[in-house]
Amino acid sequence: MFVAANWKMNLDKKLIFEFSKHLNTFKFSSKVEACIFPPMTYVDYLNSLISNLPISVGGQNCHYKKSGAYTGEVSPLFLKDTGCKYVIIGHSERRILNHETNDEIKLRAQSAINSNLKVVLCVGESLIDHEKGSALKFVEEQLLESLPNNFENLLIAYEPIWSIGTGKIPSVNDIEDMHQHIKKFIFEKTNKKVKVLYGGSVNLENINNILNIVNVDGVLIGGSSLNVKDFLAIYSAAVKHLDKF
Ligand code: PGA
């Protein structure tokens, strides 16, 4: 079970320091893995504050080149060097606002894996595709075009675009079908099993319902991860969920 916190472009040094104070008094479980994705500028700082805790730190994106004339970009090697274990690739905000295509996302994911990072590859359909009933097909296409060539260090995050930051989430059946579809599709193509996280408006109210869905291997939390109490409560819900088995 994996609980990932995508802070996006939020929380400054002072707030990160406060956040980490709470983390340092919390009792983490070995059953649930956690990773925080802070703004790039604070990767090193956060890492230094929580290096004694069983939580990883990750980057919110990385470039496909390892070095060179790419102003404003971040090399996967630098993420690794500053202590990152994971990197998010292909988040819908990057796809939409930075025009990252599936081809580019594939290159970024591959380069991150080659740099010994674990990749959380995001996929998810728009509201139009959801309403047309073509979500499965759309995500299948994204996977087909953006999957890297090795899968050992790959997780998928299913994040319907219309659910991100809106408070709306798909039905239990839709999440279950999508996660099953993603796993089946990747297994048929590669003979490998991947973990699939759900992301999009995960909060304290819906976490238990989401965790109860078959084939949900964890969550990628945005807004609710900015408040340390909510983040830790969601984490605790995941621990409790596993204790049931
Ligand atoms: P949200 O964001 O939880 O605020 O909807 C999730 C994400 O974009 O990863």
Boltz pocket constraint, residues with backbone or C-beta under 6 A from the ligand:
constraints:
  - pocket:
      binder: B
      contacts: [[A, 6], [A, 159], [A, 163], [A, 164], [A, 165], [A, 166], [A, 199], [A, 200], [A, 201], [A, 202], [A, 220], [A, 221], [A, 222], [A, 223], [A, 224]]
      max_distance: 6.0
